[in-house]
């Protein structure tokens, strides 16, 4: 049988061990977020380097990629053509682990007056896909502050995509808004007679 004083020391010793164990556990748990943050920082660093590797081309030399903690990449800087801006966004989005892309890249090409830009694009589109039925396309071109809007109708998706690609690669175009509708397929009458 334990004396009263000895029993008190035994309870205190047991409590001390429990308190010590709780302190160790609390300290261990407190360091877990730090470990998780360190691992996340390494993941972000690795992910950031993978995105930069995808953008390791001459046309992206002025583009920078920054990653936030949730896997969203913000692209900043400048490129010469609108096509490069779109391509940079697609390349960054394809990196495994990237959850989204904020494309803040500026197109730095020449600043053409809107009327001149519109006229040159209309001329280019007139000769686009000659011999492939482009006489059935009715594509209009609008330009405002370097933003080109393509509207109207195209006979096929190939015709629409060709017009958008032509505008995207034209110097002076800062953005392309595609509002072209593709006409439904209508088989020729002689095809239906077969």
Secondary structure, DSSP 8 states (H G I E B T S, - for coil): ---HHHHHHHHHHHHHHHHHHHHHHHHHHHHHHHHHHHHHHHHHHHHHHHHHHHT-SGGGTTEEEEE-TTSEEEEEEEESSHHHHHHHHHHHHTSTT--EEEE--EE-S----HHHHHHHHHHHHHHTTTTTTGGG-EEEEEEETTEEEEEEEESSHHHHHHHHHHHHTSTT--EEEEEEEE------HHHHT-
